Amino acid sequence: MESGAGKHWTEEEVKALLSVWSEKNIRKQLHGTLRNKGIFIYIAKRLQELGVCRDWKQCRAKYKNLKYEYRTVKYAHNSGDVTKTMKFFHDLDAILRYEPVTQLAAEENGRCSATETQPNTSPTTESTQ
């Protein structure tokens, strides 16, 4: 299989990425880590075992794009626009729904630090802001 920077991901490749991403230990590592090259190297190796030949940079880029697209659609839905959709929305919702939200808090010395808030554990409760 040819692997290039501009090669589009097939539906099967995205499904494989989502299956690896949905594993609890992967989600946990991805959530709390800013420098995550090692995690994506591991994900690329796992995908290779599933027959998907992608390097870690491609995996990270696809992860970021899927997450961005998911949040865009989720925001549109929360704003009342249900016309915006994406192919793997429900799969991503299951993966990302309970991800803790990181907020910046000002410290006494003027710096900002990240603090985690508890995720909304009820899937039916939506915050209206």
MODELLER restraints for C-alpha pairs under 7 A, 6 or more apart:
rsr = mdl.restraints
at = mdl.atoms
rsr.add(forms.Gaussian(group=physical.xy_distance, feature=features.Distance(at['CA:1:A'], at['CA:53:A']), mean=6.81, stdev=0.5))
rsr.add(forms.Gaussian(group=physical.xy_distance, feature=features.Distance(at['CA:3:A'], at['CA:53:A']), mean=6.51, stdev=0.5))
rsr.add(forms.Gaussian(group=physical.xy_distance, feature=features.Distance(at['CA:3:A'], at['CA:54:A']), mean=6.28, stdev=0.5))
rsr.add(forms.Gaussian(group=physical.xy_distance, feature=features.Distance(at['CA:5:A'], at['CA:58:A']), mean=6.89, stdev=0.5))
rsr.add(forms.Gaussian(group=physical.xy_distance, feature=features.Distance(at['CA:13:A'], at['CA:52:A']), mean=6.07, stdev=0.5))
rsr.add(forms.Gaussian(group=physical.xy_distance, feature=features.Distance(at['CA:16:A'], at['CA:47:A']), mean=6.62, stdev=0.5))
rsr.add(forms.Gaussian(group=physical.xy_distance, feature=features.Distance(at['CA:17:A'], at['CA:47:A']), mean=6.77, stdev=0.5))
rsr.add(forms.Gaussian(group=physical.xy_distance, feature=features.Distance(at['CA:20:A'], at['CA:43:A']), mean=6.90, stdev=0.5))
rsr.add(forms.Gaussian(group=physical.xy_distance, feature=features.Distance(at['CA:21:A'], at['CA:27:A']), mean=6.16, stdev=0.5))
rsr.add(forms.Gaussian(group=physical.xy_distance, feature=features.Distance(at['CA:22:A'], at['CA:95:A']), mean=5.59, stdev=0.5))
rsr.add(forms.Gaussian(group=physical.xy_distance, feature=features.Distance(at['CA:30:A'], at['CA:36:A']), mean=6.96, stdev=0.5))
rsr.add(forms.Gaussian(group=physical.xy_distance, feature=features.Distance(at['CA:40:A'], at['CA:56:A']), mean=4.97, stdev=0.5))
rsr.add(forms.Gaussian(group=physical.xy_distance, feature=features.Distance(at['CA:40:A'], at['CA:59:A']), mean=6.45, stdev=0.5))
rsr.add(forms.Gaussian(group=physical.xy_distance, feature=features.Distance(at['CA:40:A'], at['CA:60:A']), mean=6.20, stdev=0.5))
rsr.add(forms.Gaussian(group=physical.xy_distance, feature=features.Distance(at['CA:41:A'], at['CA:56:A']), mean=4.87, stdev=0.5))
rsr.add(forms.Gaussian(group=physical.xy_distance, feature=features.Distance(at['CA:44:A'], at['CA:54:A']), mean=6.03, stdev=0.5))
rsr.add(forms.Gaussian(group=physical.xy_distance, feature=features.Distance(at['CA:44:A'], at['CA:55:A']), mean=5.68, stdev=0.5))
rsr.add(forms.Gaussian(group=physical.xy_distance, feature=features.Distance(at['CA:44:A'], at['CA:56:A']), mean=5.34, stdev=0.5))
rsr.add(forms.Gaussian(group=physical.xy_distance, feature=features.Distance(at['CA:44:A'], at['CA:59:A']), mean=6.56, stdev=0.5))
rsr.add(forms.Gaussian(group=physical.xy_distance, feature=features.Distance(at['CA:47:A'], at['CA:53:A']), mean=6.90, stdev=0.5))
rsr.add(forms.Gaussian(group=physical.xy_distance, feature=features.Distance(at['CA:70:A'], at['CA:89:A']), mean=6.18, stdev=0.5))
rsr.add(forms.Gaussian(group=physical.xy_distance, feature=features.Distance(at['CA:70:A'], at['CA:92:A']), mean=6.88, stdev=0.5))
rsr.add(forms.Gaussian(group=physical.xy_distance, feature=features.Distance(at['CA:73:A'], at['CA:84:A']), mean=5.79, stdev=0.5))
rsr.add(forms.Gaussian(group=physical.xy_distance, feature=features.Distance(at['CA:73:A'], at['CA:85:A']), mean=6.04, stdev=0.5))
rsr.add(forms.Gaussian(group=physical.xy_distance, feature=features.Distance(at['CA:76:A'], at['CA:82:A']), mean=6.79, stdev=0.5))
rsr.add(forms.Gaussian(group=physical.xy_distance, feature=features.Distance(at['CA:76:A'], at['CA:84:A']), mean=6.66, stdev=0.5))
rsr.add(forms.Gaussian(group=physical.xy_distance, feature=features.Distance(at['CA:98:A'], at['CA:119:A']), mean=5.47, stdev=0.5))
rsr.add(forms.Gaussian(group=physical.xy_distance, feature=features.Distance(at['CA:98:A'], at['CA:120:A']), mean=6.71, stdev=0.5))
rsr.add(forms.Gaussian(group=physical.xy_distance, feature=features.Distance(at['CA:98:A'], at['CA:121:A']), mean=6.69, stdev=0.5))
rsr.add(forms.Gaussian(group=physical.xy_distance, feature=features.Distance(at['CA:99:A'], at['CA:119:A']), mean=6.27, stdev=0.5))
rsr.add(forms.Gaussian(group=physical.xy_distance, feature=features.Distance(at['CA:100:A'], at['CA:116:A']), mean=6.12, stdev=0.5))
rsr.add(forms.Gaussian(group=physical.xy_distance, feature=features.Distance(at['CA:100:A'], at['CA:117:A']), mean=5.94, stdev=0.5))
rsr.add(forms.Gaussian(group=physical.xy_distance, feature=features.Distance(at['CA:100:A'], at['CA:118:A']), mean=5.67, stdev=0.5))
rsr.add(forms.Gaussian(group=physical.xy_distance, feature=features.Distance(at['CA:100:A'], at['CA:119:A']), mean=4.80, stdev=0.5))
rsr.add(forms.Gaussian(group=physical.xy_distance, feature=features.Distance(at['CA:101:A'], at['CA:116:A']), mean=5.84, stdev=0.5))
rsr.add(forms.Gaussian(group=physical.xy_distance, feature=features.Distance(at['CA:101:A'], at['CA:117:A']), mean=5.63, stdev=0.5))
rsr.add(forms.Gaussian(group=physical.xy_distance, feature=features.Distance(at['CA:101:A'], at['CA:119:A']), mean=6.61, stdev=0.5))
rsr.add(forms.Gaussian(group=physical.xy_distance, feature=features.Distance(at['CA:102:A'], at['CA:114:A']), mean=6.06, stdev=0.5))
rsr.add(forms.Gaussian(group=physical.xy_distance, feature=features.Distance(at['CA:102:A'], at['CA:115:A']), mean=5.61, stdev=0.5))
rsr.add(forms.Gaussian(group=physical.xy_distance, feature=features.Distance(at['CA:102:A'], at['CA:116:A']), mean=4.66, stdev=0.5))
rsr.add(forms.Gaussian(group=physical.xy_distance, feature=features.Distance(at['CA:102:A'], at['CA:117:A']), mean=6.49, stdev=0.5))
rsr.add(forms.Gaussian(group=physical.xy_distance, feature=features.Distance(at['CA:103:A'], at['CA:114:A']), mean=5.54, stdev=0.5))
rsr.add(forms.Gaussian(group=physical.xy_distance, feature=features.Distance(at['CA:103:A'], at['CA:115:A']), mean=5.37, stdev=0.5))
rsr.add(forms.Gaussian(group=physical.xy_distance, feature=features.Distance(at['CA:103:A'], at['CA:116:A']), mean=6.27, stdev=0.5))
rsr.add(forms.Gaussian(group=physical.xy_distance, feature=features.Distance(at['CA:104:A'], at['CA:112:A']), mean=5.90, stdev=0.5))
rsr.add(forms.Gaussian(group=physical.xy_distance, feature=features.Distance(at['CA:104:A'], at['CA:113:A']), mean=5.48, stdev=0.5))
rsr.add(forms.Gaussian(group=physical.xy_distance, feature=features.Distance(at['CA:104:A'], at['CA:114:A']), mean=4.63, stdev=0.5))
rsr.add(forms.Gaussian(group=physical.xy_distance, feature=features.Distance(at['CA:104:A'], at['CA:115:A']), mean=6.22, stdev=0.5))
rsr.add(forms.Gaussian(group=physical.xy_distance, feature=features.Distance(at['CA:105:A'], at['CA:112:A']), mean=5.42, stdev=0.5))
rsr.add(forms.Gaussian(group=physical.xy_distance, feature=features.Distance(at['CA:105:A'], at['CA:113:A']), mean=5.38, stdev=0.5))
rsr.add(forms.Gaussian(group=physical.xy_distance, feature=features.Distance(at['CA:105:A'], at['CA:114:A']), mean=6.22, stdev=0.5))
rsr.add(forms.Gaussian(group=physical.xy_distance, feature=features.Distance(at['CA:105:A'], at['CA:115:A']), mean=6.70, stdev=0.5))
rsr.add(forms.Gaussian(group=physical.xy_distance, feature=features.Distance(at['CA:106:A'], at['CA:112:A']), mean=4.57, stdev=0.5))
rsr.add(forms.Gaussian(group=physical.xy_distance, feature=features.Distance(at['CA:106:A'], at['CA:113:A']), mean=6.51, stdev=0.5))
rsr.add(forms.Gaussian(group=physical.xy_distance, feature=features.Distance(at['CA:107:A'], at['CA:113:A']), mean=6.87, stdev=0.5))
